[in-house]
Amino acid sequence: MEELAELIRSNPDFRELKRALTVQMVSQGYTYFQIRDVLQVSVGLISKWKQAFEEQGVLGLAFQYQGSTGSLTPSQRLVLRSNFAALGI
């Protein structure tokens, strides 16, 4: 639980902070419905984050979305870069 407290104190990512606060509130005995109302998250997410923490510790609460791959071809990227350079951007 000390790792969880440290994550809450030091994490600037709001999404991870919300996950950590959720797990902390569960461990303090708050009901899922109380947590849902306070943090505005679904009961399903509360359960998912609690399970992730139990299985992986604080690493299970990390935001893992990496974004989608780009759809521009290398030549299209080159054209965009030269257009931006011409505009001074």
Backbone hydrogen bonds in HBPLUS format (Angstrom, degrees):
<---DONOR---> <-ACCEPTOR-->    atom                        ^
c    i                          cat <-CA-CA->   ^        H-A-AA   ^      H-
h    n   atom  resd res      DA  || num        DHA   H-A  angle D-A-AA Bond
n    s   type  num  typ     dist DA aas  dist angle  dist       angle   num
A0005-ALA N   A0001-MET O   2.99 MM   4  6.32 157.3  2.05 149.0 154.4     1
A0006-GLU N   A0002-GLU O   2.93 MM   4  6.19 155.8  1.99 148.8 155.4     2
A0007-LEU N   A0003-GLU O   2.92 MM   4  6.17 152.6  2.00 145.2 152.7     3
A0008-ILE N   A0004-LEU O   3.02 MM   4  6.31 154.6  2.09 148.8 155.3     4
A0009-ARG N   A0005-ALA O   2.98 MM   4  6.25 155.3  2.05 146.7 153.4     5
A0010-SER N   A0006-GLU O   2.96 MM   4  6.02 151.8  2.04 150.0 156.8     6
A0011-ASN N   A0007-LEU O   3.01 MM   4  5.44 136.2  2.21 145.8 149.1     7
A0017-LEU N   A0013-ASP O   2.95 MM   4  6.19 157.3  2.01 154.3 161.9     8
A0018-LYS N   A0014-PHE O   2.88 MM   4  6.05 157.7  1.93 149.6 154.5     9
A0019-ARG N   A0015-ARG O   3.18 MM   4  6.44 153.1  2.26 140.0 147.0    10
A0020-ALA N   A0016-GLU O   2.92 MM   4  6.17 160.6  1.96 150.0 155.2    11
A0021-LEU N   A0017-LEU O   2.83 MM   4  6.06 162.5  1.86 154.6 159.4    12
A0022-THR N   A0018-LYS O   2.97 MM   4  6.09 150.7  2.06 140.9 149.0    13
A0023-VAL N   A0019-ARG O   3.08 MM   4  6.41 162.4  2.11 151.6 154.6    14
A0024-GLN N   A0020-ALA O   2.91 MM   4  6.14 159.7  1.95 150.5 156.8    15
A0025-MET N   A0021-LEU O   2.87 MM   4  6.04 159.3  1.91 149.1 154.2    16
A0026-VAL N   A0022-THR O   2.99 MM   4  6.30 155.0  2.06 149.7 156.6    17
A0027-SER N   A0023-VAL O   2.99 MM   4  6.26 161.4  2.03 149.7 154.4    18
A0028-GLN N   A0024-GLN O   2.99 MM   4  6.25 129.6  2.25 139.7 153.7    19
A0028-GLN N   A0025-MET O   3.14 MM   3  4.97 131.8  2.39  91.0 104.3    20
A0030-TYR N   A0025-MET O   3.09 MM   5  5.56 156.5  2.14 160.0 153.3    21
A0029-GLY N   A0026-VAL O   3.03 MM   3  5.30 161.8  2.06 109.6 114.6    22
A0035-ILE N   A0031-THR O   3.00 MM   4  6.32 165.4  2.02 156.4 160.2    23
A0036-ARG N   A0032-TYR O   2.83 MM   4  5.98 158.4  1.87 145.4 152.1    24
A0037-ASP N   A0033-PHE O   3.07 MM   4  6.21 157.8  2.12 141.2 146.1    25
A0038-VAL N   A0034-GLN O   3.00 MM   4  6.23 155.7  2.06 150.1 156.7    26
A0039-LEU N   A0035-ILE O   2.84 MM   4  5.81 172.4  1.85 161.0 163.1    27
A0040-GLN N   A0036-ARG O   2.83 MM   4  5.07 125.3  2.13 130.9 140.7    28
A0046-ILE N   A0042-SER O   3.11 MM   4  6.47 155.8  2.17 147.9 154.8    29
A0047-SER N   A0043-VAL O   3.07 MM   4  6.33 162.9  2.10 151.0 154.4    30
A0048-LYS N   A0044-GLY O   2.95 MM   4  6.17 157.3  2.00 145.0 151.8    31
A0049-TRP N   A0045-LEU O   2.84 MM   4  5.98 168.8  1.85 156.9 158.5    32
A0050-LYS N   A0046-ILE O   2.96 MM   4  6.08 158.3  2.01 148.7 155.2    33
A0051-GLN N   A0047-SER O   3.00 MM   4  6.15 163.2  2.03 148.7 153.0    34
A0052-ALA N   A0048-LYS O   2.93 MM   4  6.15 157.8  1.98 147.2 153.9    35
A0053-PHE N   A0049-TRP O   2.95 MM   4  6.13 155.7  2.01 146.0 152.0    36
A0054-GLU N   A0050-LYS O   2.96 MM   4  6.21 157.8  2.01 148.7 155.0    37
A0055-GLU N   A0051-GLN O   2.95 MM   4  6.15 150.7  2.04 149.7 157.2    38
A0056-GLN N   A0052-ALA O   2.84 MM   4  5.80 156.8  1.89 149.0 155.4    39
A0057-GLY N   A0053-PHE O   2.75 MM   4  4.37 141.8  1.90 126.6 130.2    40
A0060-GLY N   A0057-GLY O   2.99 MM   3  5.62 147.6  2.09 116.2 124.7    41
A0061-LEU N   A0058-VAL O   3.00 MM   3  5.34 156.7  2.06 108.9 116.4    42
A0062-ALA N   A0059-LEU O   3.28 MM   3  5.37 163.6  2.31 104.7 109.7    43
A0076-GLN N   A0073-THR O   3.08 MM   3  5.15 119.6  2.46  98.8 113.8    44
A0077-ARG N   A0073-THR O   3.00 MM   4  6.34 157.1  2.06 156.8 163.2    45
A0078-LEU N   A0074-PRO O   3.05 MM   4  6.27 152.5  2.13 143.2 150.4    46
A0079-VAL N   A0075-SER O   3.07 MM   4  6.33 154.9  2.13 144.3 150.1    47
A0080-LEU N   A0076-GLN O   3.02 MM   4  6.29 162.3  2.05 149.8 154.3    48
A0081-ARG N   A0077-ARG O   2.90 MM   4  6.14 163.2  1.93 151.9 156.5    49
A0082-SER N   A0078-LEU O   3.00 MM   4  6.22 161.1  2.03 149.3 154.2    50
A0083-ASN N   A0079-VAL O   2.92 MM   4  6.13 152.2  2.00 148.3 156.5    51
A0084-PHE N   A0080-LEU O   2.85 MM   4  6.10 161.5  1.89 155.6 160.3    52
A0085-ALA N   A0081-ARG O   2.86 MM   4  6.04 157.2  1.91 147.1 154.0    53
A0086-ALA N   A0082-SER O   2.94 MM   4  6.08 151.4  2.03 141.0 148.2    54
A0087-LEU N   A0083-ASN O   3.12 MM   4  6.39 138.1  2.30 138.6 149.5    55
A0087-LEU N   A0084-PHE O   3.08 MM   3  5.07 126.5  2.38  94.1 108.3    56
A0088-GLY N   A0084-PHE O   2.99 MM   4  6.18 110.3  2.50 136.0 153.8    57
A0089-ILE N   A0084-PHE O   2.86 MM   5  5.06 166.8  1.88 151.1 147.0    58
A0088-GLY N   A0085-ALA O   3.04 MM   3  4.92 149.9  2.13  97.2 106.6    59
